[in-house]
Amino acid sequence: MSIKKYVKALVKTTTKEHLEVIYKAVEPIVSIAKNRKYRLIILSPNISKEEKVKFIAELLNLEDEKVLNLLKTLAEKGRLTELPNFVKLLKDVIADLTGDYVGYVYSKESLSEVKLAEIEAKLSERFSKNIKLKQRHFEKNGIQVYVDSLNVEVAVYENDIKAKLIKDIIRAI
C-alpha cells in the first residue's frame, strides 16, 4: 500500500489552511530523517510504536490531534520510515490546491531580482501556475531551474553548449 492513501485521507478530513499548518509542522522531518540516530530509533524493534510516536511528536513539538493520530496510524502500519515521502506528497497536494508552486534556480552566480522575476513570470505563464523561485548556489557553470511539484527541470550548462558548438562546427566543415 502506498503512503498516498494517508495523504488523501488527511486531505478529505481537513481544510486547505489546516493542511498548510500540518505541512509546516511536519516538514522538518525530511532533514531529521537523514540523521543516523533518528533512523536507529525509528527502525528499532526494541522501542515500542507508542514511544516512537512520542519521540517524533516531542522532536517536532506536535500538538495537533490530526497529526498525532496520523503518526499513530503510521506507527501501527509500520510506515514511520515513510514520513519524508508523506511530507513531499503533502507539499504537492497543497501546491495543487492553492496553485502556488515553489521551485529552485541553481547557478554559480546569483541572479538579479529582475532576472529571477522574469524567469518566474515565463514559467508561470507557460504552466498556468503561480511559480515562486528561490536561488540556490552550485558549482557547475550553467543554470538549472527545478520545480519538483510540477516535474519541471530545465538546465543549460556551459560544457554542453561548447560540445554542441564543436559538433556543429565539425558538421559544417
CORLINNOR-V349774 format. One record per backbone hydrogen bond with DSSP energy under -0.5 kcal/mol. NH is the residue of the N-H (numbers start at 1). CO is the residue of the C=O. Records with the same first field share a line. If there is no record, write none. Layout:
NH->CO ; CO
//
This chain:
5->2
6->3
7->3
8->4
9->5
10->6
11->7
12->8
13->9
14->11
19->15
20->16
21->17
22->18
23->19
24->20
25->21
26->22
27->23
29->26
30->27
31->28
32->28
33->29
34->31
35->32
39->35
40->36
41->37
42->38
43->39
44->40
47->44
52->48
53->49
54->50
55->51
56->52
57->53
58->54
59->55
60->56
61->57 ; 58
62->57
68->64
69->65
70->66
71->67
72->68
73->69
74->70
75->71
76->72
77->73
78->75
79->74
82->79
83->80
86->82
87->83
88->84
89->85
90->86
91->87
92->88
93->89
94->90
95->91
96->92
97->93
98->94
99->95
101->99 ; 130
103->132
104->146
105->134
106->104 ; 144
107->105 ; 136
108->142
116->112
117->113
118->114
119->115
120->116
121->117
122->118
123->119
124->120
125->121
126->122
127->123
128->124
129->124
130->99
131->129
132->101 ; 130
134->103
136->105
138->107
142->140
143->156
144->106
145->154
146->104
147->152
148->146
150->147
151->148
152->147
154->145
156->143
158->141
161->157
162->158
163->159
164->160
165->161
166->162
167->163
168->164
169->165
170->166
171->167
172->168
173->169
//
